[in-house]
Amino acid sequence: MTEFLQSTFLGAELGWFVGTLALILLIALPLMLAVAMIIYVDRKIWAAMALRRGPNVVGPFGLLQSFADGLKVFLQETIIPSSANKGLFLLAPIITFTVALLAWAVIPFGEGMVLANINIGLLYILAISSLGVYGVVIAGWASNSKYPFFSAMRAAAQMISYEVSIGFILITVVLFAGTFNLSDIVRSQEGHIFGMINAYGFNPLLFPMAVVFLIASMAETARHPFDLTEAESELVAGYQTEYSSMSFALFWLGEYANILLMCALNVILFWGGWLPPLDVDWIPWFDIPGIFWLFGKMFFFFFIFSWVMATVPRYRYDQLMRLGWKIFLPLSLLWVVLVSGYVMIDKFGLPL
């Protein structure tokens, strides 16, 4: 699209700007719609597991419930505590929401379907995901209230604890793929197992890391059972306690956009991305557009996220820290050594 617009009367610079803006909107607007619908799906899954009906009044089957909730918070008054730092208080949800959208720039939805196909896409994801904690920390500090401040301190410690493990897990994938480009990582999984299974996740060396990455991604997004940043039994609502109206909604949208991002990363790094499960000629799976495979796999992982939230009790804070530092960190570091050793032996053979 960008090349086409550059060749029109718009010229090179304006054509590039208009084309890039159109592609950004093509990702951001459907993502916001997906967030609204995924909140509805989330509530339906929780209800089903608790033998309840869930949203069922607004629209057919309750499909418009998320839009009704959005309209409600849009019409509410934005209340700012008198002792809060007004500028930072309003800036925090904007940071959270913006950072949640920025990471989608390098996510490949199919063959050639990516906004920025950069060679350091995985490093870009790491850099952007580490910025997400700033919104939470600033919100907790700017609220000038004890519960949001406790939540901000928890968020900072939790993000650091699990991002270290995630970094080592990503190294194991990069060692196999030989690239930081997310599209190339997906392509490298084609026929990875027995020449017919399109996934790193079925590799015995990488399957443990796939499981650890799934759990760590729940902790990274502060998703239950790791939602210690907004534990209602301890911190009222954590860093969101003093927020209302659209400022609260921006936190909500950013949280679910991050959850969808982590589902996409699970699929892209370990489960073949837009590729069908099997690379065989006698099943016409490649006739199905890759974006549908990607979304189907993402929905499966989102179901796991919701399933865990509906069934697993919340961790204590000391358990959360112990899991991150004493289990995941040594395990992921050990796996980097094992995978790098295997890759070297596979490439150069055993040293004589």
PADOKE-376335 format. One record per residue: x, z, y of N, C-alpha, C in turn; residue in one letter. Coordinates in steps of 0.02 Angstrom, whole numbers, plus 50000, padded with zeros to 5 digits. Atoms other than C-alpha are relative to their C-alpha. Example, Ala and Ser with C-alpha at 12.3 -4.5 7.8 and 13.67 -1.06 7.14 Angstrom:
2
500455000049941506155039049775500455000050060a;499584999749941506845035749947499615003750055s;
//
This chain:
352
500425000049940500005000050000500435000050063m;499574999449941501395004750121500344993350016t;499675006449989502314988350095499514994850027e;500505004849976500704978450122499855001150074f;500154998649930500314987250286500584998450046l;499415001749960502094984850346500054992450012q;499975007349992501884966050321499444997350044s;500555002149957500304965550430500205000650073t;499884999649928500134965850619500225006950023f;499804993249981500474984650617500755000650009l;499284999649995502334981450597500295005049950g;499654995950050503634990850495499875007550010a;500034992849990503575008050576499285002649998e;500694997749999501715009650614499674998749932l;500285001450066501275001450447500215005249949g;499774994750045502355014150355499635006550013w;500344993849982501545028450450499285000049975f;500715000450021499755022550418499945000049924v;500025000250073500125018650235500145006849969g;499834993450027500945035550203499445005050013t;500564995649984499525044650293499414998849953l;500555001750045498255035450186500135002749930a;499834997450066499175040350026499955007649998l;500064992649996499265058550083499285002149995i;500714998350002497395058850113499714998449931l;500235001950066497135050149945500155005449948l;499844994450044497955065249863499655006350023i;500244993649974497395079449978499255000749995a;500734999350000495535075649990499715000849929l;500234998750069495225073649801500245006749974p;499754993550022496295089149775499545005650024l;500464995049974495145099249888499344999949962m;500615000550039493635092649794500115002949930l;499854997350066494495096849629500045007650002a;499974992849994494835114549691499295003050001v;500694997549997492985116849733499674999949931a;500325000650065492445110749562500345004549948m;499654995950049493795120349468499825007350009i;500254993149990493195136649548499345000949963i;500634999950037491475132549478500135000449924y;499834999950071492235128949306500285006949980v;499714993450013493235145149316499455005349990d;500554995150003491665155349348499564998949939r;500405001650060490725146349209500355002549936k;499634997850058492105150249084499985007649995i;500044992750001492145168649134499315002249976w;500684998150017490255169449119499874998949925a;500115001450070490245161248947500345005249955a;499644995150041491535173648882499705006950007m;500354993649992490495188048949499264999549982a;500705001350019488865180548880499535000350060l;500425000749940488205177149055499904992650015r;500155006949984487545161249136500474997250053r;499575002549946488695160049287499594996550054g;500365003649946488255149249439499494995149970p;500515004550028486605140449402499424998750048n;500565000649954485525140649559500104994350050v;499885004849946486335129849694500184993249970v;499885006650027486185111649642499884999849925g;500105000650072485985104949465500565003649961p;499534996050040486815117049342500465004350043f;499594996049955487495126449493500624996550026g;499405003749982488735112449533500185000550074l;499874999649928488555114849721500155007150024l;499884993049982488925133549717500625000850043q;499374999449962490715131449780499924997450071s;500115002849933490125120749926499575004750041f;500404995049966488815133849970500435005850023a;499544994649981490165147249968500454997850057d;499585002549946491265136250077499634999850066g;500405000049939489865133950203499895007050026l;500124993049979489545152550204500615002850037k;499414997249966491345157250246500164996250064v;499885003949939491445143050374499575002650058f;500454997649948489965150450469500115007350017l;499884993049985490615168250463500465000850061q;499564998449943491485176450610500705001849975e;499314998150017493385177650601500165006550034t;499864993449973493775196050623500745001549994i;499284998349999495545200850673500065007450017i;499924992849985496005219450663500355001050067p;499744998949932496405226750834500755001450000s;499294998250001498125232950779500434994749965s;499635005250036498615216850688500404995750049a;499635005049962499905204450749499614993549996n;500495005450003498675190750795500314993449980k;499705006450016499855175950789500194999349927g;499795000250070500615179950620499415000849953l;500604998950042498935185750553499654993449986f;500335006550009498205168350581500474994849969l;499525004850027499815159350532500075000549924l;499874998850071499935167150358499574995649954a;500405004350045498435158150276500164992650009p;499825007049988498975141750357500634998349960i;499395001150039500705143450277499834999449926i;500185000150071499955147350106499664993549981t;500385006050015498755132650113500454993750006f;499585005949989500035120150182500524999349945t;499495000250052501395124750057499704997849933v;500345001950063500135122949914499894992549997a;500115007350000499795104949968500664996149998l;499375003749995501615100050002500294998349932l;499685001150066502145101849821499724994049964a;500325005650036500925088149765500314993350019w;499705006449979501975074949854500414996849945a;499555002850050503115072849703499695000049930v;500334999850065501835074949562499794993049980i;500215006750022501655058549463499345000349962p;500665000150032499845055049416499954994649946f;499985005450048500295039749313500634995950013g;499425004349991501585025949299500004997050070e;499965002449932502105022649479499515003250048g;500514996949957500695033649546500265006750027m;499714994149971501695045949651500154998650074v;499905000949928501825048549839500744999250017l;499285000149986503695052249844500385000349934a;499655000350064504655046649689500745001450011n;499314998349983506245056049733500375002549938i;499604998350058507675059449613500105007549992n;499934992750005507675078149651499315003250004i;500694997549997505805080649626499935007149975g;500044993350029506055096049518500295005350047l;499714995449951507185104249647499545000950060l;500494999649945505895100149781499445004849982y;500544995550023504555109049678500245007250004i;499734993249998505685124349661500045002650072l;499924997949930506045124649847499325001550032a;500664999149970504215122749897499655006249971i;500344994350031503575135549771500295006750024s;499704993849975504805148449837499765001650071s;500264998749933504055146350011499315003249999l;500684997450003502325151549951499945007450012g;500034992749993502765169949954500005002050074v;499984998249929503035169350143499305001250028y;500694999049975501165167450175499735006849981g;500244993550023500795182850070500355005750036v;499614994749967502195193350145499805000750073v;500204999849929501735188550324499305002950007i;500694997349997499885192150289500005007549991a;499984992950012500305209250220500295003950058g;499694996549944501435213850365499584999650064w;500375001049938500375206450505499345003850002a;500644996450001498795215450447500065007150026s;499874993249977499605232150495499555005049965n;500414995750042498705240650352500395001549936s;499564997950055499445250150206499894995949936k;500125003750062498585241050062500274992850001y;499695006749997499035223450120500765000349999p;499274999549999500815229450151500285001449931f;499794998850069500975236449975499964993449960f;500095006450035500305219749911500564995150017s;499465004649980501605210050012500655001849966a;499374998050033503035220249939499974998249925m;500085001950070502345217549764500104992549990r;499975007350005502175198849794500724997650004a;499305002149993503985197149852500395001449936a;499644998250061504655206349699499784995849941a;500275003850057503515197049579500234992750002q;499795007049994503945179749646500734999249980m;499295000450015505815182949638500125001049925i;499894998350070505705190449463499874994149954s;500195005350046504855175549384500284993250019y;499705006449981505615161449486500704999249969e;499345000450032507325165749413499924997349929v;500115002350069506655163549236499774992750000s;500255006949996505725147649285500584995250013i;499435004249986507345140549355500414998549937g;499635001150062508245143049189499604995849950f;500425004150045506775135749092500044992750020i;499965006949977506835120149200500674996849983l;499355002750019508685118349162499994997349929i;500045002450070508275116748976499664993249997t;500345006549999507075102349015500464994750029v;499555004849967508335093949130500564998049952v;499475001650048509675095148994499784994749950l;500265005050047508565085348875499864993450035f;500215006149965507905072949004500584996550036a;499435002949963509535070549100499834997950070g;500215002049932508615069249267499575005450030t;500454995549964507715079349401499384996350024f;500575004049979506485065149433499425001249952n;500564998150043504765070349368499734994149961l;500235005950036504245052649323500464998349941s;499535001450054505835050149222499975005349945d;500084994750051505565066949135499424998349955i;500575001950041503865060749077500194994149955v;499815005850040504585044049019500475001949943r;499524998050052505965052948922499665003449941s;500374996850055504625061548816499654995149954q;500345005050041503945045248746500344999349932e;499745000450068504165045448558500555005149986g;499464995150007505235061248571500045002949930h;500014997150067504695068448403499814994749949i;500115005050052504845056748251499844993150027f;500135006549970504725042148371499274998650014g;500715001349991502855044648389499635005550040m;500334994649962502445061448474500305000350070i;499775000249930502545060748664499985006950032n;499984993349970503005078648709500645003549982a;499454995550015504475090348725499755006449967y;500264993750023503325104748681500025000949925g;499974999650074503375100448494500715000449974f;499314999150019505265101248494500125007549986n;499904992850015505735117748405500445003650050p;499574996849951507085120848536499645001350066l;500334999449935505915118448685499325003449996l;500664996950005504275125548617500005007250027f;500004993349970504775143748656500014999950076p;499975000549927505195138448833499344997650030m;500665002249977503505129748848499535005950005a;500424994050000502645146148803500195004750057v;499764995649947503735156348921499824997150069v;500165003149935503455143749062499255000850015f;500714999049990501565144949037499855007050025l;500124993149979501605163849051500305001350069i;499684999049936502835163549196499624996550056a;500395003549949501735150949288499385004150019s;500544995449983500295163449277500255005450047m;499724994949957501425176649353500194997250069a;499795003149938502075164649485499414998850047e;500605001049959500305160949545499595006450008t;500344993449997499835179549533499314999649967a;500625000750038498505174949407499955005649948r;500124994850050497735187849292500344998149934h;499964992849990498465197749202500575002250046p;499444998349956499845197149333499785000350074f;500255000049931498725198549488500105006850033d;499864993549971499575214549547499994999850076l;500015000549927499595207849726499305001250029t;500694998949975497695209349739499605004149950e;500344995850049497285222649609499475004150034a;500544996849962495575228249669499945007449985e;500054992950017495685245049578500545004150034s;499454996449968497285249349673500064998350074e;499845002349933497425238949832499404996950036l;500615002849972495605234549877499974992549987v;499935007250014495995215949891500704997650017a;499315001749986497855216549926500104996950068g;499835003149936498535205150061499394996850033y;500605003149972496785197650085499505005050029q;500484994849983495965214350128499704999250069t;500235000249931495855211850316499754993050021e;500185006849982495415193250308499274998549988y;500695002150008493725185050327499944992750022s;500155006849977492935168050362500504994949972s;499585005650024494035152450351500715002149985m;499334997650016495665162250352500035002549928s;500054997950070495105170150188499934993949954f;500115006050041494535153150123500644996149990a;499365003650007496255145550156500435003249947l;499654996650054497045158750045499714998049932f;500355001750063495745154849911500174992949978w;499855007050016496045136049921500734999249979l;499295000350017497935138349919500155002849932g;499894997050066497845149649767499804995349944e;500235004550054496845137249663500394993450000y;499575005949999497895122449723500665001449964a;499394998150035499425131849660499895000549924n;500164999650072498565135249493499974993149970i;500025006950025498185116649473500704997049997l;499315002550000499995112849520500385002549938l;499664997250058500635124449384499744996949935m;500275003550058499455116449258500314993149994c;499695006750001500145099349308500735000449979a;499304999450018501945105449291500085001549925l;499994998750072501595112449117499934993449961n;500135006450034500915095349067500594995250008v;499475004849986502295085149150500665001849966i;499354998050026503775095349090500025000549924l;499974998650071503265099048911499514996049957f;500525002950042501725089448856499844992850017w;500055007349995502015071348902499674997250062g;500285002549937501215070249075499424995249989g;500555004950005500155054449085500014996249934w;499965003650064500685048548911499485002749950l;500454997650053499445049348765500395004349950p;499644995650047499855062148628500454996449951p;499635003650052500435049248500500184992950024l;499775006749983501445033348525499944995649938d;500125004150059500645022848388499594993850019v;500335006349984500005004848387499284999749975d;500655000750031498495007448276499455004150034w;500514996749958497615018648404500104997550071i;499915003049933497295010048572499995005150057p;500004994849949497685025748672500304997750066w;499685002249938498775016548797499534995750042f;500515003549959497215006948852499655004750049d;500304995149955496605023048931500505001350057i;499544998949943497345025049108500345006849994p;499614993950007498725038149113499735005850039g;500254994649958497885047949252499475004149963i;500514996350038496465052649132500335004649948f;499634995750046497715059249004500285006050037w;499724994549961498545069549140499475005150018l;500534995449980496905076849203499715003749940f;500254996750060496305080349026500455005749977g;499524994750019497885090048984500005005650051k;500034994749948497815099249151499395004449991m;500614996150011496025104549114500095004749941f;499884995750058496585111248945500405006250021f;499604994349978497905122149028499625004450049f;500414995849956496685127749162499525004249959f;500424996150044495525133149022500385006049971f;499594994450024496955143748952500085005350054i;499954995349944497205151549125499365004150005f;500644996449993495345155949134499875004449940s;500104996250062495295161748953500405006550003w;499584994049994496735173848984499715004850051v;500284995749948495925180249143499385003749976m;500624996950023494295183749054500105005049943a;499924996050061495055192648904500585005050001t;499414995750003496755200648942499995005150056v;499994994949947496865217249036500614999350045p;499465000649951497955218349191500605004349980r;499384996450014499775223549168500095005650053y;499744995349951500485239049250500594996850035r;499475003249962501785235249382500675000549964y;499364999350036503225242149278500034995249940d;500025004850055502655231249131500144992950025q;499895006549970502635216049245500754998850013l;499295000649984504425219249303500424999849936m;499625000050062505045223149127499954993349965r;500095006550033504315207049058500444994750034l;499625005049964505155196849195500755000849993g;499284998949997506885204949200500315001449932w;499704997850064507145211949024499834995449942k;500205004450056506275198748917500104992750019i;499985007249983506035182049005500684997850025f;499355002049972507685181749101500544999449946l;499495001050053508845185348951499824994549951p;500215005250048507805174048838500124993050028l;499915006749970507825159248958500754998450008s;499285001149993509695161648990500314998349933l;499765001550067510035162048803499814992949980l;500235006750020509005146148781500384994550037w;499585004949965510025137148914500654998849962v;499395000650040511575140748810499874996149936v;500165003450063510735135148649499874992650010l;500195007049987510015119148722500614996050023v;499415003649976511615114448813500494998849942s;499585001050059512595117248651499744994549955g;500305005250042511375106448553500104993150031y;499935006549967511425092548683500724997549996v;499305002050004513325092448685500194997749930m;499855002050069513435091848494499664993449983i;500365006250014512105078248488500334994050034d;499715005649962513025067848617500724998549979k;499295001150013514865070548569500205001949928f;499834997950068514765077548393500355006749998g;499684993650007515515093448324500754999450015l;499285000349986517265097448391500395001349937p;499594999250060518595095748257500585004850013l;
//
